[in-house]
């Protein structure tokens, strides 16, 4: 059936990498090989911040929901970017 889901997270840039070198985001969709996800891009701040997004999915009983967490740091070797309090809720049935 078709339901609307809300995905909520908290995130934080815990590294010493300047914010302009980091891209972070999250999203959800029905799992499919090679699919592209609708993504909400995040601030790359050095303090915890809450985010949420909604997405409507039409699912079969055998389908899987995939949650996508994305961090990219250009021109740096490592980055310490944290995600926490990840919660997926069905807001319609």
C-alpha positions in Angstrom: 0.0 0.0 0.0 0.9 3.7 0.0 2.1 5.4 3.1 3.9 8.6 4.1 7.0 8.2 6.2 8.9 10.7 8.3 12.6 10.2 8.7 14.2 12.2 11.6 17.9 12.4 12.5 20.4 14.5 14.4 23.8 15.2 12.8 27.0 17.0 13.7 30.3 17.8 12.0 32.7 16.6 14.7 35.9 17.1 12.7 38.3 20.0 12.2 37.6 20.1 8.5 36.2 23.4 7.3 32.4 23.3 6.6 32.9 24.3 3.0 34.7 21.0 2.3 31.9 18.8 3.6 28.6 17.7 2.0 26.2 15.7 4.1 22.6 14.5 3.5 20.1 11.8 4.2 17.1 10.3 2.5 14.8 7.2 2.2 13.2 5.3 -0.6 12.2 1.8 -1.6 15.3 -0.3 -2.0 16.2 -0.9 -5.7 19.6 -1.6 -7.2 21.0 1.5 -8.8 18.1 3.7 -7.7 18.6 7.4 -6.8 17.3 8.6 -3.5 15.5 11.9 -2.7 18.1 13.6 -0.5 17.8 16.4 2.1 21.1 18.2 2.4 22.3 19.2 5.8 24.2 22.1 7.4 27.7 21.0 8.2 27.8 22.7 11.6 29.9 21.8 14.6 26.8 21.4 16.9 24.0 18.9 17.0 21.1 19.8 14.8 17.8 18.0 14.2 16.3 17.4 10.7 13.3 15.6 9.3 11.9 14.8 5.9 8.7 13.1 4.6 8.4 10.8 1.7 5.4 8.9 0.3 6.2 5.3 -0.8 4.1 2.6 -2.4 5.3 -0.7 -1.0 4.6 -4.4 -1.5 5.0 -6.8 1.5 8.3 -8.0 0.1 9.8 -4.5 -0.4 12.5 -3.0 1.8 12.8 0.6 2.9 16.4 1.9 2.6 17.7 4.8 4.7 20.6 6.7 3.0 23.2 8.6 5.0 25.6 10.6 2.9 28.9 12.4 3.8 31.4 13.6 1.3 34.5 15.5 2.1 36.3 16.9 -0.9 40.1 17.3 -0.8 40.5 15.8 2.7 41.4 12.3 3.8 39.0 11.7 6.7 36.1 13.5 8.3 34.3 12.8 11.6 30.7 13.5 10.8 28.1 12.0 13.2 24.5 10.8 12.8 22.3 9.9 15.8 18.7 9.5 16.8 17.6 8.0 13.4 13.9 7.4 13.5 11.5 6.3 10.8 7.8 6.7 11.4 4.8 5.9 9.3 2.6 9.0 9.5 -0.2 7.6 7.3 -1.6 4.1 6.9 
